[in-house]
Amino acid sequence: MRNIILFFSFLFLVVFDCKSQSNFSSKLGERQIVFALSPLVYQGYRYNNDNNNLLRKTTVSSFELRCSYVENLVSDLYLSIGLAAGIVPSKTKYEFDAPINSIFLASTNKNQYDVLEFNDMFIVDGYYALPISLGFNFRPLNKTVLQVELGVKLNMLLAHPSTKTSEHSYGLDSLYSALLFKQELFTKSKYFHSYILKVGLQRKLKNKNNLGLALVANFAPNPIAEGRYSFYNLGFENSGSVTQGASYIGLELGYGLNLTKNRSRGRLN
């Protein structure tokens, strides 16, 4: 929280200083509304194993939609404030040979259970976000700029409190089954913050609007959910803690409507 307060204090000082100057940039997209779609890759659950590690590390695909207002403050420095929505997915995966002394090789279906595997995916929750960032335009080409952007996101989970449970059992015969795996996570808070870094290119089109493509990284320092997992009926104990993070990397495709162009036309009319 302290870092967020410091960031907004710095942001206020920058905006106030820029607005006190008279030399505003009329270059690429002085004012624009940007609509963006971002395919993302999240890291899967993080496991802290008390015993042997039977779980595999995973990555999960997702997306985010965003609408932002962008305004050049002075020279090539700009401010972006927006609204975003997306989903935070998660995935549990394991695949290992059944232990010789486990109940699964003692069942009538033991030939089916030489390998125990599970590949479960579900959506933890949707979220809304308020991204606020400062960026700088570098100009390598006439109509194309290189943009570097740094900021924070204030995120809100749609469901809190919530509990996410994942279980996996194997049938031993026509009447009985045995539990192999169970995992439970609990959301920690409805609100969380993260930091964003974006590097990309934006090009002015013939209609004076802008098309952009960027690499984006989002770092959430605190997990959004925590819990425990356990394996059962293997002939030995295997359990540990699990956390769900909200950090990701991805691409962002954006289209910017140039409001400066539209404002100028209105004045001429």
Residue, then its C-alpha position, 0 to 999 in steps of 0.5 A: m500500500r505504501n508503494i501505491i501511495l508513493f506512486f500516485s504522489f509521484l504521478f500527481l506531481v508529474v501531471f501538475d508540473c506538466k500542466s503548468q507548462s505551455n508547450f504541449s505536444s501535438k504529435l502522435g495521439e495527443r489525446q486518444i481513447v484506446f481499445a485493447l485486447s491482450p492474450l495472456v499467459y499466467q503461471g500456474y499454482r505455486y506448490n510448497n511440498d512437504n514431501n516428494n513433489l508429484l505435481r507439475k508446474t503449468t502455465v495457463s492462457s487467458f485474456e484481458l479487455r481494456c479501454s483507456y484514455v491517453e493524453n500527452l502531458v508535455s513533449d513525449l510524456y503521456l498519461s494513461i487511465g483505463l478500465a479493464a476486465g479479465i479472468v484469472p485461470s488456474k491449472t492442476k496437473y500431475e502424472f506419475d507411476a502408481p506406487i507398488n504398495s498403493i491401493f490402485l495396483a491392488s484393485t481389480n482394475k490395476n492394469q488401468y492404473d499403472v499411470l495416475e494422471f490428472n489435468d484439471m483446469f477451471i477459472v478462479d474468478g473474473y476481475y475488474a481493474l483500474p490501470i494507471s500508468l505513465g509512458f514515454n514516446f520514442r520516435p524511431l520512424n516518421k509515423t511509428v513510435l516506440q512506447v515504454e509504459l510503467g504503472v500500477k493496476l488496482n484489481m477487484l475480484l468478482a467473487h470474494p470470499s470464495t473457495k475452490t475445491s478440486e478432487h480426483s478419485y479412481g474407481l476400484d471396482s463396480l462399488y468402491s472408489a478411492l480418493l487420490f487427490k484433493q486441493e482447496l484454495f481460499t481467496k485472501s482479499k477482494y482487492f489486490h494491486s499489481y505493477i505493469l510494464k509495457v513496451g511496444l510500437q504504435r503507428k499512425l494510420k491514414n485516418k489519423n487514428n493509431l494501431g499498436l502492438a506491445l509486450v506487457a508484463n504484470f507483476a502481482p507481489n501477493p497471492i490472491a488465494e492460498g490453500r492446501y493439497s494432499f495425495y491419498n492412498l499411495g502408501f506414503e504421505n504427500s501434501g503441502s501448501v499451494t498459492q494462486g498468483a495473478s502475475y502474467i506476460g502477454l501481448e496487447l493489440g490496441y486501436g486508438l481513436n484520436l480525439t485531437k483530430n475530432r476536436s479540430r474538425g469540430r472547431l472548423n465546423 
